[in-house]
């Protein structure tokens, strides 16, 4: 059995960045026939908020983490 882990990395510097990451990741998941992916967002503000959240986007299960 072959496993595929699709991860999109983004650097937060503007508000709606994660939405573009979700779109891109959903497209990658479609291309590779995978229904789950990870979105990792690097928050380089002075006081970043670390959090995680499951997101459903375009029928895909995406686990997002802000670090």
N, C-alpha and C positions, 0 to 999 in steps of 0.2 A: 504494500500500500504506500502510495506517495502522498506526503503532506505538503501543503503549500500555506505559507504564512505571508500575507500581504500586509505591509506596514507603510503608512504614509507619514512622513516627518514634515512638520511645519514649524516655523519660528513666528511667534506672535509679536507683531509690531503694529497691527491695526485691528479694529474690532471684529470684522466679518471674515477674518482669515480662515477660521475653521470650516466655514461653509464651502469655500473653494476646495479645501482639503477633503471634505465629505464627497463632493462631486467627483473629484479626481479618483479618490479611493473606490467609490462605487463603480466607476468605469473600469478600473484595474480588476476589480473583483469579477465583473462581467466578462472581461477578456479571458481571464484564467478559470472561469467556471466555478468560482468560490463564493460562498454566501456569507462568510465572516471575515472581518479584517480589523486592523488596529490603526488608530490615529494618535500619534504622539506629537503634542504641541509644546514647544519650548517657549516658556514665558520669561523674557529677559527684562521685565520691569523691575523696579527697585524692590517692591514687596510682592512677589508673585504668589498667586493662590494655587496651591497644589490640590488637584481634585481629579476624580475619575467619574465616568458616566457611560452607561450603555445607551447607544443611539440606534434607532431604526431609521434607515434612509434608503429610499427606493427599493424596499424589500430586502435590504441587506442588514446584517447585524454588525454593528461597529462598536468597538470598545475604545473610548477616547480617554486619554490621560493628559492633563496639563501639568507640566513640571517646570 
